Structure formats: C-alpha cells, structure tokens
Amino acid sequence: MIVKRVFFWGLLLLIVSFPAVSMAQITDFKAHTYENGEGNELNYRMLKPAGYDSSKSYPLVLFLHGAGERGSDNFSQLKWGVHHFADPGFREQYPAFVVAPQVPEDEYWSWLNLDRDSTSASSFVAPMRETPTRPMQLTIELLDQLQEEYAVDADRLYVTGLSMGGFGTFALIERFPGKFAAAVPICGGGDAARAFLLKEMPIWVFHGTEDQAVDVRYSRTMVEAIQLAGGSPGYTEYPDAGHVEAWVQAYRDPTLYEWMFSKSKQERKEKGSSPNYNDKE
C-alpha cells in the first residue's frame, strides 16, 4: 500500500509539472529494471517507437537525468526533458526508442570533483577516471542488451543529458567516441584532455550564462578544447538563463531534434575524417 501511495503521488507531481502531457503519454514510458547477473540493478524507463515493427530499425535516444532526479522510484527521471518525446505528434515525426535510466541516491553518472576549491574547478574540467561509475557501467550494459533485443539502428544512437547528466553525456562519449551518432550535453562539462576524441562527432552543447549551479565555463572549456582539436561543436549559450531555464529552452527547441535525428554514423563514415561534417548553424 505504501509503495502504491508513493508511486501515485510521485506520478501526480510529475503530471502537475507538465500539464500539457497526459497521463497516457507519461505512462507510455514503461518501467523496467536491468539486472546484470552479478547482483547489480538499474531502474529505467523506456518509450518504444509508435507502431513498433521489428522488421524495421529505429534510432535510440539515451537520456541522462540530473542529480535532483536520483532515487529508486523509477519515474523521477522523467521530470525534465524527455516528456517531449512522448507527444503523439513528436512520436509520429520521430519514431524512436527513448531510454531513461535512473541513478540511485548518492551515486553519479560520472566521477565529479567540482569543489570550488579543487584543481578541477579552477580549470573548469571534469577529469575522467579509468573506470566508469556503477550506474554508468550498468547503462552501457543496458544499451548493449537493448540493441540485441530490439530493432535498434546502431548507426543512430544518440545521447543527451542535463546537469549531472550533461557531465555524464560528455563522460560517455569520451569513453566511447565511436558509439554515438550525436550528443547533446546541457549544463555539463567534461575532461578537456580527451576533447580530441570528439573532434569528428556531432555535438551541440547548451548552457545558461547565469547558471549558479554549474558554472558556464565548464561548457565553454569543452567547446574550446574540441575546437582546438579541429572539431566544430555547436554551442548555444542563453545569456539570461540560469540552471533550469537552459535545459527548458533547449529541449523546447524543435531545431535540436531536427538536427539530432538527421545524424548517423554512416554519414560520418561517408565523409571520412573531416571534422566539418557537423552542419549545425
């Protein structure tokens, strides 16, 4: 009874947060739990393509939530960003799998050391460790399993995330620069020493100039590092936006989705090693 009551009020809060999204649209993100056979579990929600046909292949979007949506309820991660994907018109235009895992309380997508007194904070980078965090490792395994189980187009895997998930997005593509067709980190940062790995990848970075939670210089540092390596990442900085406002504006922008879903790794292969394939204007 307690579990049902918690789920009800949590789901009600989610609906109130997004009054334009109906109960049916939210619950189209079905709850699942990935188990790796070693006693480790990862809760996630997944939206299947409308009219899913296993004889076809579909893109997959991995969404990495922020620190405030951590927990074990397996629905808080839907609070920001992903509700756009559940809109019927959107699903018809962009049929895709959308996967939203949830990080447990007190864990992270990537190893962060953002203390303002630390060396990493003074240089606005997020140094990568040799191994991923447990939630990130389980997410990597989950993606592999979903690709085996469903008709996922391996050339059209996308990743996006906000805040903690923005750092997670950079961490994931720096670990696997050849895995994703495009990436959209919002209000995040990464390991600038590894930026050269991203010079041939379509990336569109978003941040708010007035962000008081994650300094905008984290995004600026990564964009500049990729540019110095020969890449051409897209970068949108909202001059009057704070932390939340930045991702609200970014995920409302239809140009973002048009750009993202137009990307494929096949395009990268056909254009060779040129870093100028990223045609975001």
N, C-alpha and C positions, 0 to 999 in steps of 0.2 A: 504493500500500500504506500509506504514512504517513497519507494523508488518511482512509482507511478505519479505520485503527487509532485515530486521534484521535476520529473520529465514534463508534466503538464504545465507547471508554472514557468519552467525554462523555455518551453516552446511558445507559451503565450507571450513572454517577454520578447522572444525573437520576432514574433509576428508584429507586436506593437512597434518594434524598432523599424520594421519595414512594412508599413501599412499597405503599400502597393503590391505586396507579394501575398498571394493567397495561401491558405493552409495547404492546399493541394500542391502548389508549386514548391513549398518548403519541404513537404514530405516526399517529393519526388527524389530528394537526396536520401537514398536508403542507407540505413545504418548497418555497418559491418565491423568485424574485428579480424585483423590479420594475426595469425599465430605462426611463428617460425619453427615450431617443434622443439625449441630449446627453452621453453618456459617464458618467452617474451611475447607480449601482445601489443598491438597498435590499433586503437579505435579509428575508424574513418567513415566518412560519408561518401557515397558515390552517386552521381547522376549519369544515367545511361543516355545515349542519343535517342531522340524521339524517333519512334518507328525502327528501333534497332534491328538490323538484318545482318546475321553473322556471315553472310556471303559477301558483304562489303567490308571496307576498312574505314575506321574513323580516327580523327585526332583525339588526343588525350591532353587535358589541362590539369596539371598538378597545382593545387592552391595551398600555400603555407600561411597559416594564420599568425596573429600577433601574440605577444606574451599574455595579454589580458584574457585570451580565449582558451588558455590551457586548462586541463582538468580531466575528468573521467566521464562526463555526461554524454559525450559523443553528439553534441549538437551546438555547443557554444562556438565552434569553429565556423559556423555558418553566419555569424553575426554580421560580418563585413565582407563586401566584395563579391562573394560567389552567388548572391541572390539574383544577380543579373542573368546568370547562365540558366536559371530556372524559368525565366519568362518564356511563354509559349512562342512568341514571335522570334525571340532570340534563338530558341532551340530549333525552330524551323530553318532559320537562316544559317546557323552554325551547329549542325548536329555533331555532338562530341561527347566523350566521356569527361566528366569533371570529378576529380578525386580530391577530397579534403580530409587529410589525416588530422588527428588531434594529439598534441604533445601533453603528456601528463604534467601535473602540477610540479613546479620546481625543476623542470627539465627544459631543454632548449633544442632548437633546430641545429644550431652551430655553437661552437665554443666562443663565448663572448667575454671580453675583458675591457669593458667600456667605462671603467672607473675614470673620472675626470683627472685623477692624479697619476694615472698609469701612463706608461710609454705609448701604448697603442692609442690612447685617447688624444695625446698631444700631437700625434701624426695622423689621426683620423683613419686608422685602418683596423681591420679585424683579422689578426693573424690566424692562419689555419693550422690546426694540429694534424698529426699524422693520420689519426683515425676519426671517423665521424662520431657524433653523439649517438646514443642508443636510439632515440626517435628517428634520426636521420637515416641510420643504418637500416632500421625496420622499414622506413619509407622506400628506400632503394630496393629492398627485397620485395616489398609490396608491388612496386611498379613492374618488376620482372614477372611476378606471378600474374598480374592483370594482363600483361602482354601475351602470356601463354594461354590464359583462359578466355580472353575476348578478342574480337577482331579489331585490334588497335593498329593504327598505321605508325610503324616505327619511325618513319620519316617526319612525323608531325606530332612530336611530343613537346609540350610547352610547359613552362613553369613560371609562376608568379607568386609573390608574397608581399606582405606588408609588415613594416616594423621588424619585430623579431623574424618574421617570415621573409622580409626583404634581405636581411643578413643570411637567412637560410637559403634563399634563392641564389645569392652570389656564391655561397659555400658549395652548393650542389653543382652549379655549372663550372666552378673552378675544379671540382673533383672529377667531373665528367663533361669536359668541354665538347665532346663529340656526340653526346646523347640527346641533346635537346635542339629543336629547330629554332626556338626563340625563347627569350626570357624577359620578364618584366619585374624587376625589383623596385619596390616602393618604400621609401623612408628607411633604407637599409645601408649596408656597407659591406666591404669585403677585404680580401687580402691583396693589396696593391702589388705585392711582389709576384703574384701569379696572374696579373692582369694580361700579360702577353698571351696566355692561353685562350683568351676571349676575343682576340682581335678579329677573328673570322666569324664570329657568332652574332646574329641579330639580337640586339639588346636595346630596350627602351627603359631608361631609368626615370623615376619620378621622385620629387621631394618638395617640401614646402620650405621657403626661406625662413619662416618664423617658427619652425619646428623646435620646441623646447624639450622634447623627449629624446630625439636622435638628431644630433647636430647635422645640418645640411652638408657640412664639409665631408661627411662620410661618403655621400653620393658623389660629390664633386671630385673627391680624391680618386674614386674608382673610375669615373668617366675620363678624367685627365690621364690616368695611368693607361687605360685602354687606348686612348688616342695616341699617346706617346709610343705605344707598341705598334701602331699602324692601323688600329681599328677605327670604326666610325659609329660608336653607340649613339642612339637617340637620347636626348636628355630634355626633360621638361621640369622646370623649377617654377612653382607657383609663388609669386612674390609676396602675397598676403596670407598664405596658408600656413596653418600650424600642422601638428602631427596628424590628427584625424582628417582634417579638411583635405589634405593632399591626396590620400587614397580615395576619399569620397569623390573628389573631382576626377581623378584618374580613371576609376572604374566606371564612371558615368560617360566617359568619352567614347563614342562609337568608333572613332578612328583607331583607338587602341586595338579593338577586336578585329577590325578590318585588316590592320597591319599584321597582327599576330597570326591570324588564321591563314594569311597569304604566304607564310613562311614554311619552308620544308627543307629537310636536309638534302633532298635530291637537288634542289636549287643550288645549294652550296657546292655540291659535287660538280654540277654542270658549269659553275662559274669558277671553279678551281680555287686557288689560294688568294684571290683578290680580296682585300678587306673592305671593298667599296660596295659589296652587294646589299648592304643594309640601306634600303631606299626610303627609310622614314624621313619625311620632310619636316 
